[in-house]
């Protein structure tokens, strides 16, 4: 999970519906297409604008444009709207808390935190659009539906969802400044006897960047983790883990580097294939963006996690 970066939205539109149209005036002569879009949509990240162009969503005079295309007075630029993400009211996601500003969800393992394509139907945003339609406008990224941070698909536990743009902005600031306290429960291989802390730098590896690894040269993103054993099993340990930072796969990588991969995490060396990844986001503490008061939410171990733990206890 990487709470400091927005997820890429990869799919091209299913319907060619112009959502924005502009005529280039004498004030914008000879601008590159990417620069012109940024001048018209300053709230959208440049990286995302370039992805829109590459996906064929931006047209110049009714033809798909390239980011380097030069515009001239009188050109017409159009941005094609994305098809809407479908609502799905049938996903087994618990709403633990709801007020006018935010929601706290308890996500099961196996459900993606956000959608990557507009034809997905089994993600947290699909659930939110069915039950809390206002989340569609909480942020500028429709595939998030107000989800403020992320858990890996195979990880269960607590998610914060913003119901308004103000709440979304304030909570993103809180994550960026590391003022949100996050506690996880991790069932790891081997015996961990003592409380410890690990500080390292993480980077992606491989051509597709599916795995993360610790970088000995101190490059990449800083990741800090504190872990403490809370229950000892014959050949495994249940740990409480807190992370002030939020880097993709952070807990999974750092525990594996300690020689204690998470049960079920075959990507990082677990010898227990065929079981769920035993990592659960069990507690969140943060300042409520409207009241200014500190709030805390908790989620107990889900039954599928407990079943693995019972099996390994004998």
C-alpha positions as CSV (number, residue, x, y, z in Angstrom):
1,X,0.0,0.0,0.0
2,X,1.2,3.5,-0.8
3,X,-0.8,6.2,0.9
4,X,1.4,9.0,-0.5
5,X,0.7,8.5,-4.2
6,X,-2.5,8.5,-6.2
7,X,-3.3,5.4,-8.1
8,X,-3.2,5.5,-11.9
9,X,-6.5,5.2,-13.7
10,X,-5.7,3.1,-16.7
11,X,-8.7,2.3,-18.8
12,X,-9.8,4.2,-21.9
13,X,-13.4,5.4,-22.0
14,X,-16.2,3.2,-23.2
15,X,-18.3,6.1,-24.4
16,X,-17.0,9.1,-26.4
17,X,-18.8,11.9,-24.6
18,X,-17.0,15.3,-24.5
19,X,-16.9,16.6,-21.0
20,X,-14.7,19.7,-21.8
21,X,-14.3,21.7,-25.0
22,X,-12.1,24.7,-25.6
23,X,-11.2,26.9,-28.5
24,X,-7.6,28.0,-28.6
25,X,-7.4,31.8,-28.6
26,X,-4.5,34.2,-29.4
27,X,-3.6,34.0,-25.7
28,X,-2.5,30.3,-26.2
29,X,-0.8,30.2,-29.5
30,X,1.8,27.5,-30.2
31,X,1.4,25.9,-26.7
32,X,2.0,22.1,-26.5
33,X,-1.2,20.1,-25.9
34,X,-0.1,19.0,-22.4
35,X,0.8,22.6,-21.4
36,X,-2.5,23.8,-22.7
37,X,-4.5,21.2,-20.7
38,X,-2.5,22.1,-17.6
39,X,-3.4,25.8,-18.0
40,X,-7.1,24.9,-18.3
41,X,-7.2,22.2,-15.6
42,X,-4.6,23.2,-13.0
43,X,-6.1,21.0,-10.3
44,X,-5.3,17.8,-12.2
45,X,-1.8,16.4,-11.9
46,X,0.4,16.7,-15.0
47,X,1.1,13.0,-15.0
48,X,-2.6,12.3,-15.1
49,X,-3.2,14.7,-18.0
50,X,-0.4,13.0,-20.0
51,X,-2.1,9.6,-19.3
52,X,-5.4,11.0,-20.6
53,X,-3.7,12.1,-23.8
54,X,-1.9,8.7,-24.2
55,X,-5.3,6.9,-23.7
56,X,-6.8,8.9,-26.6
57,X,-9.1,10.9,-24.5
58,X,-7.9,14.3,-25.7
59,X,-8.8,15.4,-29.3
60,X,-7.6,18.3,-31.4
61,X,-10.1,19.2,-34.1
62,X,-11.9,15.9,-33.6
63,X,-8.6,13.8,-33.9
64,X,-6.7,12.2,-31.0
65,X,-3.8,14.4,-30.0
66,X,-0.3,13.8,-28.8
67,X,1.2,15.6,-25.8
68,X,3.8,17.3,-28.0
69,X,1.3,18.6,-30.5
70,X,1.5,22.4,-31.0
71,X,-1.8,24.3,-30.9
72,X,-2.7,27.2,-33.0
73,X,-5.4,29.9,-32.8
74,X,-8.7,28.5,-33.7
75,X,-8.0,24.9,-32.9
76,X,-10.7,23.1,-30.9
77,X,-9.6,20.8,-28.0
78,X,-12.0,18.3,-26.4
79,X,-11.6,16.0,-23.4
80,X,-13.6,12.8,-23.6
81,X,-15.5,11.9,-20.4
82,X,-14.9,8.6,-18.8
83,X,-17.7,6.1,-18.5
84,X,-19.2,5.9,-15.1
85,X,-18.1,3.2,-12.6
86,X,-21.0,0.9,-11.9
87,X,-22.6,0.7,-8.5
88,X,-22.7,-2.7,-6.7
89,X,-24.8,-2.9,-3.5
90,X,-24.0,-6.6,-2.9
91,X,-20.4,-6.5,-1.7
92,X,-19.8,-7.8,1.8
93,X,-18.3,-4.6,3.3
94,X,-19.2,-3.4,6.7
95,X,-19.8,0.3,7.5
96,X,-18.4,0.8,11.0
97,X,-19.1,4.5,11.3
98,X,-20.8,7.2,9.3
99,X,-21.3,11.0,9.8
100,X,-21.6,13.9,7.4
101,X,-17.9,14.1,6.8
102,X,-16.6,10.5,6.5
103,X,-17.1,6.8,6.6
104,X,-15.1,4.0,8.2
105,X,-15.3,0.7,6.3
106,X,-14.1,-2.7,7.3
107,X,-12.8,-4.2,4.1
108,X,-12.5,-8.0,3.7
109,X,-9.5,-9.5,2.1
110,X,-9.9,-10.0,-1.7
111,X,-11.7,-6.8,-2.5
112,X,-9.6,-4.0,-4.1
113,X,-9.6,-0.7,-2.2
114,X,-10.1,1.3,-5.5
115,X,-10.9,0.5,-9.1
116,X,-8.2,0.6,-11.8
117,X,-10.7,0.3,-14.7
118,X,-14.1,1.7,-15.3
119,X,-15.5,-1.8,-16.1
120,X,-14.7,-3.2,-12.6
121,X,-17.6,-4.1,-10.4
122,X,-16.2,-5.7,-7.3
123,X,-14.2,-2.9,-5.7
124,X,-14.8,-0.7,-2.7
125,X,-15.8,2.3,-4.9
126,X,-18.5,0.1,-6.6
127,X,-19.9,-0.5,-3.1
128,X,-19.7,3.2,-2.2
129,X,-21.4,4.4,-5.3
130,X,-24.3,2.1,-4.5
131,X,-24.8,3.2,-0.9
132,X,-23.1,6.7,-0.6
133,X,-23.4,8.2,-4.1
134,X,-22.0,11.6,-2.9
135,X,-18.5,10.0,-2.7
136,X,-18.4,10.1,-6.5
137,X,-17.5,13.8,-6.2
138,X,-15.3,13.7,-3.1
139,X,-12.1,13.8,-5.2
140,X,-11.1,14.6,-8.8
141,X,-10.5,10.9,-9.4
142,X,-13.7,9.0,-10.0
143,X,-12.2,5.6,-9.6
144,X,-11.5,6.3,-5.9
145,X,-15.0,7.3,-4.8
146,X,-13.6,9.2,-1.8
147,X,-11.3,6.4,-0.6
148,X,-8.5,8.4,1.2
149,X,-5.9,5.7,1.5
150,X,-5.4,2.1,0.4
151,X,-5.0,-1.4,1.5
152,X,-3.6,-4.1,-0.7
153,X,-6.4,-6.3,-2.2
154,X,-5.2,-9.3,-0.1
155,X,-5.2,-7.2,3.1
156,X,-8.3,-6.7,5.3
157,X,-9.3,-4.0,7.7
158,X,-10.1,-0.3,8.1
159,X,-10.4,2.2,5.4
160,X,-11.3,5.9,5.7
161,X,-13.7,7.4,3.0
162,X,-14.3,11.1,2.6
163,X,-17.9,12.2,1.8
164,X,-17.0,15.7,0.8
165,X,-14.1,17.4,-1.1
166,X,-13.1,19.3,2.0
167,X,-12.8,16.1,4.1
168,X,-10.9,14.4,1.4
169,X,-8.3,17.2,1.2
170,X,-7.9,17.4,5.0
171,X,-7.5,13.7,5.4
172,X,-5.0,13.5,2.6
173,X,-3.0,16.2,4.3
174,X,-3.1,14.2,7.5
175,X,-1.7,11.1,5.8
176,X,1.0,13.1,4.1
177,X,2.1,14.6,7.4
178,X,2.1,11.2,9.1
179,X,-0.4,12.2,11.8
180,X,-2.7,9.2,11.2
181,X,-1.8,6.4,13.5
182,X,-2.2,2.9,11.9
183,X,-2.0,-0.4,13.7
184,X,-2.0,-3.8,12.0
185,X,-2.0,-7.4,13.1
186,X,0.4,-9.7,11.2
187,X,0.8,-13.4,11.6
188,X,4.4,-14.2,10.7
189,X,6.5,-17.2,10.2
190,X,9.0,-18.0,13.0
191,X,9.4,-16.8,16.6
192,X,9.7,-13.1,17.3
193,X,10.7,-12.6,21.0
194,X,11.1,-8.9,21.4
195,X,9.7,-5.6,20.3
196,X,11.7,-3.9,17.6
197,X,11.8,-1.1,15.0
198,X,12.9,-1.1,11.4
199,X,13.8,1.9,9.3
200,X,14.7,1.4,5.6
201,X,14.2,2.8,2.1
202,X,11.9,1.0,-0.3
203,X,12.0,0.9,-4.1
204,X,10.2,-1.2,-6.7
205,X,12.0,-3.9,-8.5
206,X,11.5,-5.9,-11.7
207,X,10.3,-4.7,-15.0
208,X,6.7,-4.3,-13.9
209,X,7.5,-3.1,-10.4
210,X,5.2,-5.6,-8.8
211,X,7.5,-6.2,-5.9
212,X,9.2,-3.8,-3.5
213,X,12.6,-4.2,-1.9
214,X,14.8,-2.5,0.7
215,X,17.4,-0.3,-0.9
216,X,20.8,-0.5,0.8
217,X,21.9,2.9,-0.8
218,X,19.1,4.8,1.0
219,X,17.2,5.5,-2.2
220,X,13.4,5.4,-2.7
221,X,10.8,6.1,-0.1
222,X,11.5,6.1,3.7
223,X,9.6,3.4,5.6
224,X,9.4,3.1,9.4
225,X,7.9,0.3,11.3
226,X,7.5,-0.7,15.0
227,X,6.5,-4.3,15.8
228,X,5.7,-6.1,19.0
229,X,4.8,-9.8,19.6
230,X,1.4,-10.3,21.2
231,X,0.9,-14.0,20.9
232,X,3.4,-16.9,20.4
233,X,2.3,-20.0,18.4
234,X,4.4,-23.1,18.0
235,X,6.2,-21.9,14.8
236,X,4.6,-18.5,14.2
237,X,4.0,-15.2,16.0
238,X,1.1,-12.8,16.0
239,X,2.6,-9.2,15.9
240,X,1.2,-5.8,16.5
241,X,2.7,-3.5,13.9
242,X,2.5,0.3,13.6
243,X,3.7,2.4,10.7
244,X,4.1,6.2,10.8
245,X,4.8,6.1,7.1
246,X,2.7,4.5,4.3
247,X,4.8,3.0,1.5
248,X,3.5,0.3,-0.8
249,X,3.9,-3.2,0.6
250,X,5.9,-1.7,3.5
251,X,5.0,-4.1,6.3
252,X,5.2,-7.1,4.0
253,X,8.7,-6.2,2.7
254,X,10.2,-5.1,6.1
255,X,8.9,-8.2,8.0
256,X,10.3,-10.5,5.2
257,X,13.6,-8.7,5.4
258,X,13.7,-9.5,9.1
259,X,13.3,-13.2,8.2
260,X,9.6,-13.3,9.3
261,X,7.4,-13.2,6.1
262,X,3.7,-12.8,6.7
263,X,1.8,-16.1,6.5
264,X,0.3,-16.5,3.0
265,X,2.5,-13.8,1.4
266,X,4.2,-15.9,-1.2
267,X,5.3,-12.8,-3.1
268,X,7.7,-12.1,-0.2
269,X,8.8,-15.6,0.8
270,X,6.0,-17.2,2.8
271,X,6.1,-21.0,2.9
272,X,2.3,-21.2,3.4
273,X,0.7,-20.9,0.0
274,X,-3.0,-21.4,-0.4
275,X,-4.0,-19.4,2.6
276,X,-5.1,-15.7,2.9
277,X,-2.4,-13.1,3.5
278,X,-2.5,-12.7,7.3
279,X,-2.3,-9.0,7.6
280,X,-5.2,-6.9,9.0
281,X,-5.5,-3.2,9.5
282,X,-7.0,-3.3,13.0
283,X,-6.9,0.3,14.3
284,X,-6.9,3.9,13.1
285,X,-6.5,7.0,15.1
286,X,-6.7,10.5,13.6
287,X,-8.1,14.0,14.1
288,X,-11.6,14.4,12.8
289,X,-11.5,17.1,10.1
290,X,-14.7,18.8,11.2
291,X,-14.7,18.5,15.0
292,X,-10.9,18.7,15.5
293,X,-11.2,15.9,18.1
294,X,-9.1,12.7,18.0
295,X,-11.1,9.7,17.0
296,X,-10.2,6.0,17.1
297,X,-11.7,3.0,15.3
298,X,-11.0,-0.7,15.7
299,X,-11.6,-3.8,13.7
300,X,-11.2,-7.3,15.3
301,X,-9.5,-10.2,13.4
302,X,-11.9,-11.5,10.7
303,X,-12.9,-15.1,10.8
304,X,-10.8,-16.2,7.8
305,X,-7.7,-14.8,9.6
306,X,-8.7,-16.5,12.8
307,X,-9.2,-19.8,11.0
308,X,-5.6,-19.7,9.8
309,X,-4.3,-18.8,13.2
310,X,-6.2,-21.7,14.8
311,X,-4.8,-24.2,12.3
312,X,-1.3,-23.0,13.0
313,X,-1.8,-23.2,16.8
314,X,-1.6,-27.0,16.9
